[in-house]
């Protein structure tokens, strides 16, 4: 009897402690620069991540979203950012402002090329569209949004269900939709004449007409050898996944990245869109590549792997270089506050979740963070001939958001 009482009491203590931990005191993070407070919001822990970053060339500002968030909390923020040749912390002392933007559980942000339209896609399937920084129209859908892309007067919306929808921005209505994959749509890339490249959880890339919904072309990214091995049951990758696609108009090339949990064979493939043939393949990668962008000024592809390295790819020589380990390079940053310099302690750097370029520059915006490792941060870096030069790094530290500038230039 005593044993049963003791056991019940012990289980009660475990449940009680667990419930109390679940309702831990809420800290308030204040967006602070110097002595100015711009915004505050409560969070329960430090395991946050920046899941999407975008530069709007019309408003000259960086948009980024953070997750997880509490109910009715802003998850999207905006930093005015106008690049200059004298970019330093004094610039941010005068210009640095963060303002809350939306209250949805945001997952993706996308800006049209001209910056007129902004799209915000939530985990719940809601799509919020703005025009010239004002509310334009909303779309509700019972499904998780996984990809967004603008072209002219269309926006393409990809879902985890494998569906894709095309909306007319002028008339605020859906043109068409179709199901392309059994799994999520991983990437949508604008081509031309209202046509979009679409990839997902299999080996195909689809070229789709956004007005009619017709499939204009279908590219099988597997080699003949891989097809034979799969047919014979000897290939380890039964289910392929194309993580990212980017189209480079001036080179008429399509770049794709491959490899995931169920097929740990990271690859980058280059395709000629005139012949729809593969022109080159890179196999000797350390880990999967989920984020990739084209830097027109430096004429390089910038990509990030799962090991939290930044790389460059030269499409003329197909050379992979400029290896930059973010977890080491960011430790060299220092904070300038009241004329005192303090080195950042060994700050954990989470995964690279998002990349974007600032037009007509070599400046790259990097969204970092992980649910389990933390390491949330917004890095602004610049690609040079032989390395990446980090310019500014924003992190949450002791309940505040700080901007850091490098004490020394980092070179790989």
C-alpha positions in Angstrom: 0.0 0.0 0.0 2.8 2.3 1.0 4.6 1.5 -2.3 1.6 2.3 -4.4 1.1 5.6 -2.6 4.8 6.5 -3.1 4.6 5.6 -6.8 1.5 7.8 -7.3 3.2 10.6 -5.5 6.3 10.3 -7.6 4.3 10.3 -10.9 2.4 13.3 -9.7 5.7 15.2 -9.1 6.9 14.4 -12.6 3.7 15.6 -14.2 3.6 18.8 -12.0 7.2 19.7 -12.8 6.6 19.0 -16.5 3.6 21.3 -16.6 5.4 24.1 -14.8 8.3 23.8 -17.2 5.8 24.1 -20.1 4.6 27.4 -18.6 8.1 28.8 -18.0 8.4 32.6 -17.4 8.1 34.5 -20.6 11.0 36.7 -21.5 10.6 39.9 -23.5 12.9 40.6 -26.4 13.3 44.2 -27.2 14.6 45.4 -30.6 17.1 47.9 -29.3 19.8 50.1 -31.0 21.6 52.3 -28.6 19.0 53.6 -26.2 16.1 53.5 -28.6 13.5 50.8 -28.3 11.6 50.0 -31.4 9.6 46.9 -30.7 9.1 44.2 -28.1 7.6 40.7 -28.1 7.5 37.7 -25.8 9.1 34.4 -26.5 9.4 31.2 -24.5 12.9 30.0 -25.4 15.9 30.8 -27.6 15.3 28.0 -30.1 14.2 30.4 -32.8 15.1 30.5 -36.4 14.9 33.0 -39.3 13.1 31.0 -41.9 12.9 33.5 -44.7 14.7 36.7 -45.9 13.9 39.0 -48.8 15.3 42.3 -50.0 12.7 44.7 -51.4 14.4 47.0 -53.9 11.6 49.5 -54.0 11.3 50.2 -50.2 15.1 49.6 -49.8 14.5 47.3 -46.8 15.1 43.7 -45.6 12.2 41.6 -44.6 12.7 38.5 -42.4 10.4 36.2 -40.5 11.0 34.4 -37.2 9.5 31.2 -35.9 8.2 29.9 -33.6 6.0 32.7 -32.3 3.1 33.0 -29.8 -0.5 33.6 -30.9 -1.1 37.2 -32.1 2.6 38.0 -32.2 4.4 39.6 -35.1 6.5 37.1 -37.0 7.7 39.3 -39.8 10.1 42.2 -39.4 11.5 44.9 -41.6 14.9 46.7 -41.5 15.5 49.7 -43.7 18.8 49.0 -45.5 20.3 51.1 -48.3 23.7 49.8 -49.3 26.5 52.3 -49.5 30.3 52.4 -49.8 30.6 53.5 -46.2 28.7 50.7 -44.6 29.6 50.5 -40.9 27.9 50.5 -37.5 27.6 54.3 -37.5 25.3 53.9 -40.4 23.1 51.6 -38.4 23.1 54.0 -35.4 21.3 56.5 -37.6 19.3 54.2 -39.8 18.7 51.0 -38.0 15.0 50.4 -37.2 13.1 47.2 -36.8 9.4 47.2 -37.0 6.9 44.4 -36.5 5.0 43.6 -39.7 2.5 40.7 -39.5 0.9 38.5 -36.9 0.6 35.3 -39.0 2.7 32.2 -38.5 4.8 33.1 -41.5 6.9 30.6 -43.4 7.9 32.3 -46.7 8.4 35.9 -47.9 8.7 36.8 -51.6 9.1 40.2 -53.4 8.3 40.9 -57.0 11.3 42.0 -59.1 10.2 45.6 -59.1 9.3 45.5 -55.4 5.7 46.5 -56.0 4.2 43.3 -54.6 5.1 41.4 -51.4 3.8 38.0 -50.6 3.7 36.3 -47.2 2.9 32.6 -47.0 1.9 31.0 -43.6 2.2 27.5 -42.2 -1.6 27.4 -42.2 -1.9 28.0 -45.9 -2.9 31.7 -45.8 -1.3 34.0 -48.4 -1.2 37.7 -47.7 -0.4 40.0 -50.6 0.7 43.7 -50.4 0.9 46.2 -53.1 3.1 49.3 -52.6 3.4 48.5 -48.9 -0.4 48.4 -48.4 -2.8 45.4 -48.0 -3.9 44.1 -51.4 -5.7 40.8 -51.0 -5.6 37.6 -49.0 -6.0 34.0 -50.0 -7.0 31.2 -47.7 -6.1 27.6 -48.3 -6.1 24.6 -46.0 -2.5 23.5 -46.7 1.0 24.4 -46.0 2.7 26.8 -48.4 6.2 25.7 -49.5 7.1 27.9 -52.4 6.3 31.3 -53.9 7.3 33.0 -57.2 6.3 36.2 -59.1 6.3 36.8 -62.8 4.7 39.8 -64.4 1.1 39.8 -63.2 1.1 36.3 -61.8 2.1 34.7 -58.6 2.7 31.0 -58.4 2.0 29.3 -55.0 3.3 25.8 -54.3 1.9 23.6 -51.4 3.1 20.7 -49.4 0.3 18.6 -50.9 2.0 18.8 -54.3 -0.5 21.3 -55.7 0.4 24.5 -57.5 -1.9 27.5 -58.0 -1.5 30.6 -60.2 -3.2 33.9 -59.3 -3.8 37.0 -61.4 -2.5 40.0 -59.5 -4.5 42.5 -61.5 -7.9 40.8 -61.1 -7.2 39.2 -57.7 -8.3 35.8 -58.8 -7.1 32.3 -59.4 -6.3 31.5 -63.0 -5.7 27.8 -62.6 -4.3 25.0 -60.5 -3.0 21.5 -60.9 -1.4 18.7 -58.9 2.2 17.9 -59.9 3.7 15.8 -57.1 2.6 13.3 -54.4 4.9 15.2 -52.0 5.7 18.9 -51.4 6.6 21.4 -54.1 10.2 22.4 -53.2 11.0 25.2 -55.6 9.3 27.4 -58.2 11.4 29.5 -60.6 10.2 32.1 -63.1 11.2 31.4 -66.8 9.5 33.6 -69.4 6.1 34.3 -71.1 4.2 33.4 -67.9 6.0 30.1 -67.7 7.4 28.6 -64.5 9.9 25.8 -63.6 8.6 23.6 -60.8 10.3 20.9 -58.7 9.3 18.6 -55.9 9.7 15.2 -54.3 10.7 13.1 -57.3 13.2 13.3 -60.2 11.2 15.6 -62.6 11.3 19.3 -63.3 8.0 20.6 -64.9 7.7 23.7 -67.1 4.2 25.0 -66.6 2.1 27.7 -68.3 0.8 29.9 -65.5 -2.3 31.0 -67.4 -3.5 27.7 -68.8 -2.0 25.3 -66.4 -0.6 23.2 -69.3 2.6 21.2 -68.7 4.9 22.4 -71.6 7.8 20.2 -70.8 9.0 17.6 -68.3 12.7 17.0 -67.6 13.9 13.7 -66.0 17.0 14.6 -64.0 18.1 11.0 -63.6 21.0 9.7 -65.7 20.6 6.6 -67.9 22.9 4.8 -65.5 20.8 5.8 -62.5 17.6 4.6 -64.3 19.2 1.2 -64.9 20.3 0.8 -61.3 16.8 1.7 -60.0 15.2 -0.7 -62.4 17.6 -3.5 -61.1 17.0 -2.5 -57.5 20.7 -1.6 -56.9 20.3 2.2 -56.7 20.1 3.5 -53.1 17.9 6.4 -54.0 14.5 5.2 -54.9 12.8 8.5 -54.1 14.6 11.6 -55.4 14.1 15.2 -54.3 15.1 18.4 -56.1 15.7 20.9 -53.3 16.2 24.1 -55.3 16.1 25.4 -58.9 17.4 28.7 -60.2 17.2 30.0 -63.8 19.9 32.3 -65.1 18.5 34.2 -68.1 21.8 35.7 -69.4 23.4 32.2 -69.5 20.2 30.3 -70.4 21.0 27.8 -67.8 19.0 26.0 -65.1 20.8 24.9 -61.9 19.3 22.2 -59.7 20.4 20.8 -56.3 19.6 17.2 -55.3 19.8 15.0 -52.2 17.9 14.6 -48.9 17.3 12.4 -45.9 16.1 9.4 -47.9 18.8 9.9 -50.6 22.0 11.2 -49.1 23.7 11.8 -52.4 24.2 15.6 -52.7 24.5 16.8 -56.3 24.4 20.0 -58.3 23.3 19.7 -61.9 23.5 22.4 -64.7 21.1 22.3 -67.6 20.9 24.1 -71.0 17.4 25.3 -71.5 17.7 25.4 -75.3 18.4 21.7 -75.6 17.0 20.7 -72.2 20.2 18.6 -71.8 22.4 18.4 -68.8 25.8 20.1 -69.4 27.6 19.4 -66.1 27.2 17.6 -62.8 29.0 18.1 -59.4 29.1 15.1 -57.2 31.9 15.8 -54.7 29.8 17.8 -52.2 30.1 17.4 -48.5 26.4 17.6 -47.7 23.0 18.5 -49.1 22.4 21.9 -50.6 19.0 23.5 -49.8 19.7 27.2 -50.5 21.1 28.7 -53.6 21.0 32.1 -55.4 22.6 33.7 -58.5 24.9 36.7 -58.0 24.8 38.6 -61.3 27.5 41.2 -60.5 30.1 38.6 -59.5 28.7 36.1 -62.0 28.7 33.3 -59.4 26.2 30.9 -57.9 26.1 31.2 -54.1 25.0 28.1 -52.2 24.9 26.9 -48.6 25.1 23.3 -47.4 23.9 21.5 -44.3 27.3 21.9 -42.7 26.7 25.7 -42.5 29.2 26.5 -45.2 28.8 29.2 -47.9 30.3 28.3 -51.3 30.6 29.8 -54.8 30.2 28.1 -58.1 31.7 29.6 -61.3 29.6 28.5 -64.3 32.3 29.2 -66.8 34.8 26.8 -65.2 32.4 24.9 -62.9 34.9 25.5 -60.1 33.5 25.3 -56.5 35.3 27.6 -54.1 35.2 30.4 -51.6 34.4 27.9 -48.7 33.3 30.0 -45.7 32.5 28.2 -42.4 29.9 30.4 -40.8 30.2 28.8 -37.4 33.9 30.0 -37.2 33.8 33.2 -39.1 31.0 34.8 -37.1 33.0 34.3 -33.9 35.3 37.1 -35.0 32.6 39.7 -34.9 32.6 42.4 -32.3 30.0 44.7 -30.9 30.5 48.4 -30.7 28.5 50.0 -28.0 29.5 53.3 -26.1 33.0 53.0 -27.7 33.6 49.6 -26.1 34.4 46.5 -28.2 33.2 43.1 -26.9 33.9 39.9 -28.8 30.9 37.7 -29.4 31.1 34.6 -27.2 31.0 31.2 -29.0 27.6 31.8 -30.5 25.9 28.6 -32.0 25.1 29.1 -35.6 22.0 27.3 -36.8 21.2 26.1 -40.3 21.1 28.4 -43.4 17.3 28.6 -44.0 17.2 31.4 -46.6 19.4 33.5 -49.0 18.7 36.6 -51.0 20.7 39.1 -53.0 20.6 42.9 -52.9 20.2 43.9 -56.6 23.2 45.5 -58.4 25.6 44.6 -55.5 27.5 41.6 -54.2 25.7 41.7 -50.9 24.0 38.6 -49.7 21.4 38.3 -46.9 21.5 35.0 -44.9 18.8 33.8 -42.5 20.1 31.4 -39.8 18.7 29.3 -37.0 17.4 25.9 -35.9 14.7 24.6 -33.6 17.1 22.4 -31.7 20.5 24.2 -32.0 19.3 27.8 -31.8 21.8 30.1 -33.5 19.2 32.4 -34.9 20.6 35.4 -36.7 20.5 37.6 -39.8 23.9 37.8 -41.6 24.7 40.4 -44.2 27.8 39.4 -46.1 29.5 40.3 -49.4 31.1 37.9 -51.9 34.6 38.9 -53.0 37.0 37.2 -55.5 38.5 34.9 -52.9 36.2 34.9 -49.9 33.1 36.3 -48.2 33.4 39.6 -46.2 30.9 39.8 -43.4 29.4 43.2 -43.0 26.7 43.1 -40.3 25.3 40.4 -38.1 22.1 40.7 -36.0 21.5 38.4 -33.1 19.3 38.1 -30.0 21.4 38.3 -26.9 20.3 38.7 -23.3 16.8 39.7 -24.3 17.8 42.2 -27.0 18.6 42.4 -30.7 22.1 43.7 -31.3 23.9 44.6 -34.5 27.6 43.4 -34.8 30.3 44.5 -37.2 33.5 42.5 -37.9 36.6 43.5 -35.9 38.6 41.9 -38.7 37.8 40.7 -42.2 37.3 37.0 -42.3 39.2 35.0 -45.0 38.8 31.3 -45.6 
